[in-house]
Amino acid sequence: MNRSTDILVVGGGLNGPALALALAQAGFPVTVIDALAEDTRKDAGFDGRAYALALASQRLLSAIGVWEAVADEAQPMLEIKVSDGRAGEGPSPFFLHFDHGEIEEGPMGYMVEDRHLRRAFLDAMDASPLITQVNGSRVVGQHGTPGGVSVDLDNGDRLDGALLVGCDGRLSGTASRAGIRRTGWDYGQTALVCAISHEMPHEGIAHQFFMPPGPLAILPLTGNRSSIVWSERTAEALRINALDDAGYLEMLRPRFGDFLGEIGLAGARFTYPLGLSLANSFIGERLALVGDAAHGVHPIAGQGLNAGLRDVAALAEVLADASRRGEDMGGRQVLERYQQWRRFDTATLALATDAFNRLFSNDNPLLRLGRDIGMGLVNAAPALRRTFIREAAGLTGDLPRLMQGKRV
Ligand SMILES: Cc1cc2nc3c(=O)[nH]c(=O)nc-3n(C[C@H](O)[C@H](O)[C@H](O)COP(=O)(O)OP(=O)(O)OC[C@H]3O[C@@H](n4cnc5c(N)ncnc54)[C@H](O)[C@@H]3O)c2cc1C
């Protein structure tokens, strides 16, 4: 049953469920619509990514009741090592080293595999009496109604609500149907992603090697396993992905190095084309955009989902406060508060990740020298190092209540 008071959330990926759970905690009835069936999304082989979740995101997941279900599968991130590299040469002598011991709060974050996180979100939504899920139906239209909004589904149904939130990813139909344009480009890079098993323990250390075609991230998972996000020029990535497992590992070994001993594949292989896609506005008439629908960024800093979860926490807080004050939660003034809170931060993130990718994904000797000196300088300055660690942990800026571990 859909009531005209519901908040309609288009997209039950990761940010959609997080938002629905946060809004339900604040007492709002929510309807979440996803084009894919629940079983498809719950399948362990649906998505091969593992996410570096900042400490602030972990606090949000805990506050909305999802963390307990993934805690046993989460690997704390204790250190991050960043260096330049070339296949077969190993890391350069200049590097950045961030250690969680330099801040008081604990690990900088946790690595959680998509298969665990997605299932935990879907199970938590199933258990919430305030959340209605419409799975396997695509939203194909949206309209303003007197004091509300409605969406049309591809099966001919129409759902009414008080506010529409687009959590429908970087190709957001919710945004385009509302006439919201996007700024962005393709990086010409594709990320090869898989889980790797290795002989030696990773000790909770995440590594980022900046290779000329793109970064290689080696991110610690539970046990002697790591997730790799290996960016290559797209044609080369597709060529490598077409190799059999032995050929794939042969390409990976000189890039990965031998610091963790012998490596093997620990699951299926996936590819993700990389691009930037920033919505020119995060709000419209009774409409807000959240997550990749608002800002799809390069995964170089592992911040896309973290930024989306910060949108979730900010929007839920703005709407809960508006409701307590008796304001119309779909009103322009209320939605402007959300946009003001999030738009500048996410545009800055998009530009920073774009600039990092351009600066590091090349073999220009002058740039290489400049960035190596830069990394050496930051590494030698404890105050700067601590600032980066707090940034990576998501502890800087105007933190919404859910990211402080409080209720919305
Ligand atoms: C290789 C890689 C590694 C990454 N690593 C990290 C990391 O370590 N840390 C981090 O913070 N971020 C990371 N990210 C970013 C992160 O994956 C994304 O930010 C996140 O998945 C976005 O989630 P979302 O819910 O906003 O969108 P999506 O996951 O795209 O979900 C959108 C949902 O909307 C549904 N949908 C779309 N259109 C319709 C419609 N018309 N009707 C109904 N439903 C619809 C889709 O079925 C889908 O379920 C990474 C990204 C990549 C590519």
The ligand as an ORCA input file, in Angstrom:
! r2SCAN-3c Opt
* xyz 0 1
  C      35.627     -0.091     -8.817
  C      34.930      0.748     -7.780
  C      35.338      0.700     -6.454
  C      34.714      1.484     -5.495
  N      35.185      1.455     -4.208
  C      34.634      2.269     -3.288
  C      35.160      2.306     -1.941
  O      36.114      1.604     -1.595
  N      34.567      3.149     -1.048
  C      33.532      3.965     -1.397
  O      33.060      4.734     -0.550
  N      33.017      3.936     -2.657
  C      33.534      3.119     -3.599
  N      33.014      3.087     -4.870
  C      31.812      3.898     -5.177
  C      30.524      3.124     -4.860
  O      30.562      1.849     -5.461
  C      29.299      3.894     -5.355
  O      29.370      5.219     -4.884
  C      28.000      3.248     -4.859
  O      27.925      1.898     -5.275
  C      26.782      4.019     -5.384
  O      25.603      3.452     -4.852
  P      24.169      4.052     -5.221
  O      23.207      3.289     -4.353
  O      24.170      5.540     -5.167
  O      23.946      3.700     -6.768
  P      23.828      2.316     -7.505
  O      24.622      1.282     -6.789
  O      24.151      2.586     -8.932
  O      22.298      1.873     -7.366
  C      21.298      2.396     -8.173
  C      20.077      1.483     -8.081
  O      19.008      2.122     -8.776
  C      18.282      1.175     -9.513
  N      17.623      1.889    -10.607
  C      18.202      2.626    -11.592
  N      17.268      3.156    -12.409
  C      16.058      2.754    -11.926
  C      14.714      2.975    -12.335
  N      14.396      3.724    -13.405
  N      13.718      2.407    -11.623
  C      14.006      1.641    -10.516
  N      15.280      1.413    -10.089
  C      16.265      1.961    -10.786
  C      19.341      0.170     -9.960
  O      18.754     -1.101    -10.224
  C      20.286      0.129     -8.756
  O      19.966     -0.901     -7.840
  C      33.627      2.318     -5.851
  C      33.197      2.365     -7.189
  C      33.849      1.591     -8.146
  C      33.381      1.655     -9.584
*
